[in-house]
Amino acid sequence: MSVKRTGIVYHQDYRLHNTAGHPECAERVVAIMDKLESLEGLVSVSPRKATEAELGYVHTSSHIRRVQEHSWKGIPLDMDTPVCSDSYVVALLAAGGVMAGVDAVVSGDVENVFAVVRPPGHHATADHAMGFCLFNNVAIAARYAQKRGLSRVLIVDWDVHHGNGTQDTFYSDSSVLYFSTHQYPHYPGSGSVGEVGNGDGEGYNVNVPLPAGCTDPDYRHAFEQILIPIAEEFNPDIILVSSGQDAAERDPLAGMNLSVGGFGMLSDIVVDLSMRLCEGRMVASLEGGYDLDTLADSVYEIVRGFQGYKHEQSSGSARGIVKERIKEVKTVQRKYWAVGQN
C-alpha cells in the first residue's frame, strides 16, 4: 500500500462549544482524536478562524449577528441547537478549519484532509441555524475552494440526515454538484428524489433518499450506480465530503445499519474518485455521529481509506426496496446524466 499524506484538522478549542448533555458534545471529537493516535503518518493541519467576510460567502449578515448575540447570551438558536458564550468563536474555528484543509490540499502539503471539527454545518442555511449547526462549514469551504481556483466542486454528503442547508446554498448553481444519501423520511424532511435544483442548477442536486435499515451492500449499490457515473461526468476540481457517521448501526438518532467497515468502503470510493478525477484533492468535514465508540471507529476507517488502505468489500447485494429506489433516482437523473438503465 502506498501511504498518502493525509492531513487532520483539529484544535482543542473545539471542545469549548459546551452543549450540556446534548448528543452533539465535545466528547465526540475527543473520542475521534484518541482513536486516530494509533495511525502513523498523519499530518497536523492547524485551523484558523473564518472571517465574517468568509462566512458571508454563504450566510447573511443578520444570521451572523444572530449567532454571535445568542452565543454571548447563551440563548439556544432553536430547540435543537444550544450555544454557550464560546460557541460563536468555536464555530468560526470550525468553518476556518475546513478552509485550512482546502489550503493544505491546494498547496500540495497533503493529498487529502479529514477535518475533526465541531459544531457541524450541513443543516445551516443562509439565514437559519438548525439541527445542531451554526454555520455551513462545507458550503463555505466550497466557495473558498472556488476562490482558490477550483471552479467545479463535488460535495458528497453521507450523513444520515439530509443536508438541507447545503442543498439550499447551491440549488441554482451548476458549479457545485451536491450528492446526498440519507434516511428518508427523517429529519429535516427535505431530500426527495425530485429535488434536483432549479435554473442553472437544475440537475446538479442529486438526492438518494434511502429507507431505514440500509446496510453496506445497500450503500455500495447507491454509490456505484449513482455517485460514480455522475461524478465522472461532472469531473470536479475538488471533492468535499460531509462526513456524518450517524448512518452507523448503533447510532441513537437514526435507523440505518451501516457497519464501521462500511464507512471505510465509502471512503475507498471517494478516494478513488478523487485520484482519478481531481489529482487526489479531497477534504472531509465531520458532521453527525452520536455513538462515541462507533463514531471514532468509523472515522478511523475513513481516514485509513484516505491514507490508501483498501477495505474488504462486504458480501451480499442490495435489498429489493433499495434497488427500486435507485431506479427512481435514475429515472429522474437520466434527464441530466448518463446513469444507465438498470
N, C-alpha and C positions, 0 to 999 in steps of 0.2 A: 504493500500500500504506500503510495506517495502521499506524505502528510502535507496538507495545505496549511498555509499561515492563516489561522483563524483568530480574529480579534474578539475580545469580550469587553463590552462596556459595562462598567459598574462603578458605583460610588456609595460609600456608607451612608450618605445623607438620604438615599432612597428610603431608608428605614424611618425617617422623620415624619413622613406623611402618616400621622397617627390616626387610625380608623377605629380604635376602641372596640375590639371584638368582632369587627366586620370581616367577612370572608376574604376581602382584598386587603391583606395585612402585611406588615413588614416581614413576618416570618417566611413569607413566600420567597423573597429574594435571598434571605439568609440561607434557607434550605438549598436553593439552587447553587449558590456560590460554594457552600460546604461540599456539595456533591462534585462540582467541577474541579475542586482542588486536586482530585486524583488524575485528571487529564494532563498530559505533558504537552508542551509546545504552544500553549495558548498565549496570545499577545494581549497585554492590557491596553485598552484604549480609554483615555481619560475623557469623561463627558465635560460639557460646558453648559452654561445656562443659555437657553434661547433668548434672543432679544424680543421685545414687544413687536418690532417690525417683522421678525420672522414668524411669530405667532400669527401676525396679520396676513401671512400667505394664505391662511385658511379661515381664521376667526375674526369676527367683528370686534371693533374696539370696545363696544358695550359688553360683549361677552368677557373679554379680557379683564375689564374693570370689575365685572360681577364676581368672577372667580377670585380676584385679588381681595375685594372687600369682604366676601364671605369667609375667605381664609383668615383674614385678620381678626374677624369676629367669631370664628369657629362655628358659623351657621351652615348647616348642610345645604348643598345646592339642590338636592331633591331627596326623597325618602331613601334612595339607594346610594347616594353619593355624599358621604360625610367628608368634612375637611377639618383641619386644625390650623393653628397660626403659621405652621411651616409649609402647608400644602401648596401654596402658590409658588414658592421658591423651588420646592421639590419638583413640581410639575414643569417648571422652566428647565430644570436639570434633566428631566425625562425626555422632553422634546429635543433639547440640545444634545442629549446623549445619542439619540438616533441619528441626528445630523452629524455628530462626530464620527459615527460609524460610516456614514456616506463619505466623509472626508478621507477616512482611512482607506477605503477601497478605491476611491478615485486617485489618491496619491500613490497607490500601489504598496503601501506599508503592509497591508494584509490582502488576502484574496476575498475573504468574506468576514462577516461580523455577526455575533449574536449580542443584542443589547438587553441586559438584565435590568430593565428599568421599571419604575412604577411612579405614579399611577398609570394604568393602561390608557388607551386612547381611542379605540376604533368606534365607540358609540358617540363620541363628542362631535356635534355638528358645528356649523359656523357660529351659531349663537346660543348653543344649549349644551350644558354638561349633563350627562346621564349615564346610568349603567356603570358606575364606579369611575368614569372617565372625565377628566377636566379639559385637556387639550388633545387633539388628534395627532399623536406623535408620528405615525406613519404617513398621514396625509401631508403634514408639514415637511417631513423628510422627502416626500415625493417632489414637492415644489422646490425644495432646496436642491435636490439632485438635478432638476431641470436647469436651475440657475448655474449649476456646476457644469452644464453642457451635456447632460444625459437626457435627451429630449423625450425618449419613449420609456415609460415606467410601467412595469407589470407589478401589481400588488396581489399577492396570494394570501388569502385570509382563511386559515383553517380553525379558527376559534369556533366553538360550538354555537355561539350566538352570532347572528348576522351583524356585520359591521355597518350599521345604518349610516353612521357619520361619514365613513369613508365613501360609501356609495353616493351619499348626497353631495359630497365635495366635488366629485368628478363625473356627475351624472350627465353633464352636457359637454364632456371633454374627451376628444379622441386620442389625446396624447398619453392618457393614463388608462390602462386596462385593469379593471377590478374583477377579480375572480374570488368567489366565496363558496365554501362548503359549510353548511350549518344545519343544526337540527331545526325542523320545521313541521308544525308550528311550534314556536317557542319565542321567548323574549329576543328582540323587542317587537316582533310581529311583522317586520319587513323581510324582504329577501325572497319573494316569489319568483318563479321561472320567468314570468312576463315582465319583470322589471329589468329592462335591457338598456336603459339610457334614453336620452332624447336629444334632438338637434344633432349637432356634430358628434355627440357622444353615443348616439344610438348604435347598439351592438358592442359597445365597449364596457358593458356591465354584464357580467356572467354570473348568475346565481345558480347554485346547485343545492336546492333545499332537500335535505335528506330526512327520512323517517327516523324516529328513535330506535335505538338498538343496533346501530351500524357498527360493524366490526372491521378489521383490517382489510379483508377482501372487498368489502363494500367501498371503502375509501380508495383503495387502489383502482378499482373499476372507474370511479368518478374522475380520478386524476388522469388515468391513462386515456379514457375516452373523451374527456372534455378539455382539461387543462393543457395536456401536452400538445395536441394539434393546434389549439388556438394560440398558445404561447409561441409555437414555432412560426405560425403565420404572422403574428403581431411583431415578433423579432425585437424584443426590448433591448434597451441600453443598460438597464439595471433591473434587478428583481428585489422587491421589498416584501417581507413576509410578516403579516400579523400573526404572531405565533402564540395562539392561545391553546393551552393543553387541557381544556375543560371538556373535550370530547373523550377523555380517558374513562375507562370502565369504572373507576372508583370515585369519579368526581361527584360531589354532593349537589351541584347546581344544574345538572343536566342528565340525560338518559342515553348517552352513547356508550359504546363498548370498545373503543379503540385501545389497543394494548400499548405498553411502553415501546415495544419494538415497532409497532405501527407508526408511531411518530418518527422513529428512525427511518422507516420506509418512505414517509412523506418527505423527510429531509433528503434522502437519496434522490428522489425525483426532482426536487427543485435545484439541488446541486448540479445534477446532470444537465438540466435546462440552462442553468447559469453558465456552465462551462461551454456548452455548445452555442449559446446564443449571445452572451454578453461578457465573454472573457472572464467568467467567474464572479463578476461583480454582484454581490448579494448582501443585503442587510436584513436580519430578522429582529423584530422587537417583541418583547414579552407583552402578551395581552392577558388572557384569563388562565385558569387552572387553580383549583382550590383545595385539592387533597395534597398536602405538603409532600409526602413521600413520592406519590405518583408524579406530581409536577416536577420535582427535582430529577427523578429518574428519566422522565420523558425529555426534559431539556438536555440532560446528559447524552441521550441517544441522538438527539437532533444535532448537538454540537459535534459529536463523533462523526456524524454524517458530513457535517461541514468540513471536518478535517480530512475527509476522504475515505473513511471506513464504509464498507458496503454491508448493509444488513441483509440477513436471510429473508427471502420472500415467504410470507405466510402461505400455507396451503389453503385450498378451498376457493370457491368462486362467490361472486356477489349474489345476494338474495334476489329472488324474482321481483320483489317490490322495488328494490333499488335499481335493477336493470330497467324496469318500466319508467322510473323517474328520470333516469339518464336519457332514455329515448325521448321523453317530453322535453328535456333540455335541448337535445339535438334538434328536435323539430323546430324549436324557437330559434336557436342559434344558427341553424343551417342557412338562414337568410343572410348571415353576416360572415360566417366562417366555414371552412371545409372540414366539418366534423364527422363526415361519413354517414352511413345509412343504418348501421346495425346497432 
